[in-house]
Amino acid sequence: MRRSELECALLALDEMRRERDEARRELEVMTEEHRLACEDRDLMQEQRDEARREVCALEADTIEDQREYAKQRGWTCFEKDTCKEAQNG
């Protein structure tokens, strides 16, 4: 390989390394943004479920009737993990 070809290859390699490093930085930022969005989603789901439980309490006197009311509306606010509901719509 001639010297100029080697120099061009080294310059190209340096550019690819810079691009790789920039992509890594962008990925780190996006990963953090995703983590924060997941935290926000979880908080909003907790608040939504709390509001739904309050509605159920206004509509029915006993916890069994409240659970039935929630079930009729398609709510999972009395279940511990409501991620399935959020994923399905």
C-alpha positions, 0 to 999 in steps of 0.5 A, spaced: 500 500 500 502 506 498 503 512 503 497 516 500 493 510 500 495 508 507 494 516 510 487 516 506 485 509 510 487 512 517 483 518 515 477 514 514 478 510 520 479 516 524 472 519 521 469 512 523 471 512 530 468 519 531 462 517 528 462 511 532 463 515 538 458 520 537 453 515 535 454 512 542 453 519 546 446 519 542 445 512 544 446 514 551 442 520 551 436 516 548 437 511 553 436 516 559 430 519 555 427 513 555 428 511 562 425 518 564 419 517 559 418 510 563 418 513 570 413 518 567 409 513 564 409 509 571 407 515 575 401 517 570 399 509 570 399 510 578 395 516 578 390 514 573 389 507 577 388 511 583 383 516 580 379 510 577 379 507 584 376 513 587 370 513 581 369 506 583 368 508 590 363 513 588 359 508 584 359 502 589 359 501 596 363 494 597 370 493 595 367 487 591 362 491 588 368 496 586 372 491 583 366 488 579 364 496 577 372 496 574 371 490 571 365 492 567 369 498 565 375 494 563 379 497 568 385 493 572 386 499 577 385 494 583 390 489 580 397 490 582 401 490 575 397 494 570 402 494 565 398 489 560 393 494 560 397 500 558 401 496 553 394 493 550 391 500 549 
